Amino acid sequence: MAMEASAADGGVARLASQRAVVIFGTSNCCMCHAVKTLFSELGVGWALHELDTDPGGKDMEKALARMVGRSPPVPAVFIGGKLVGPTDQVMALHLRGKLVPLLREAGALWL
């Protein structure tokens, strides 16, 4: 069991580091849609991994739940390979004016 958790954690980390902004979500999650819309409106390209359509999605969901500290863990947003958190964390950063600098630092925004 610990081996499976470790593999799932590693899979999440690997996927999260492949792009500047990575969103783990599900195809029917309204909060995932809200986060994707925010990033799109900011001009950020993002990668999406839908856990309900991925063959390893259940294991990744468990790993993300441990990382985020809640279940369901979606959307789980990574910027620059680091976990930012779910929607409330992303929106809090945005409202405090800290999201755009974080996105710039990660190479997701150029201006």
N, C-alpha and C positions, 0 to 999 in steps of 0.2 A: 504494500500500500504506500509506504513512504517513497518507494522508487517511482511509482506512478505519479505521485504529487510532485516529486522533484522533476520528472520529465515534463509534466504539464507546466510547472513554473518556468522551466527552461524554454519551453515552446512559446509561452507568452512573452518572455523577455526577448527571445529571438525575433518574434514578429513585431514587438513594440519598438525594436531598434532599427527596423528596416526603412522607416520613413520618419520625417520630422514630426508628423502628427498621425497617431494611430488611435482608432476608436474601435473598441470591442463592444458589440451590441447584439441585438436581435432584430430580425426583420420587421417585427410588429411593435417595436418600442417607440412610443411617442417622445420620450426624453432623448433617445438616440437621434431622432429626427431633429429635435430642437438644437442639439449640439452640432450636428452636421450642418444645419442651416446657419448657425452662428459662424462657424468656420468658413463656410462658403461665402457669406456676406463680407467677411474680413479679407477674402481673397486667398485663403489658405487651402492648399491641396492636402487632402487627408487620405489615409488608407482605412478601409473598414473591414473588420473581420466579424461576420455574423455567426454567432455561436450556435444558433439553431439550424444552420445549414452546413456547418463544418463537421466532418466526421469526428474530429477530436474536440468538438465544442463543449461537451459535458465536462470533460476533464479540465479544459481551459476555464470554464465557468467556475468550477470549484477552486481552482488556483486563484482566479481573480477575486472571488469572494473572500479568500484568506487575505489577499493584498489590500482590498478596499475596506474590508471589515464589515461587510453586509451582503445579504443575499436577497434578491438577485443583485449582482454587482454591476449591471449595465445601466447606462453606458460607462465603460471604464476608459478614460482618456489618458494617453501617454503623449508627452511632448518632449522631444529630444531624448527618447528612450526612458524617460522617468515618468512614473505614475503621478498624474495630477489629481485624478479621482473621478468621481461621478459628476453629474450635471451641476449639483449645488456648488461644488468646488470650482468648476470651470467658470460658472456665472459669477461667483464671488470674486475670483481673480479679475474677471472682465470689469465688474462694477468698481473695483478698486484701482483700475487702470494698470494692472500688472500682467494681464494676459498678452497684450500686444508685445511688450518688451520680451516676454518669455518666448513668444513665437519667433520674434526676430533673432533672439539668441540661438534658437534651435535651427535657424535657417529656413523656417516656414514662411517668413515674410521678408521681403527685400527692401521695402520702403519704410 
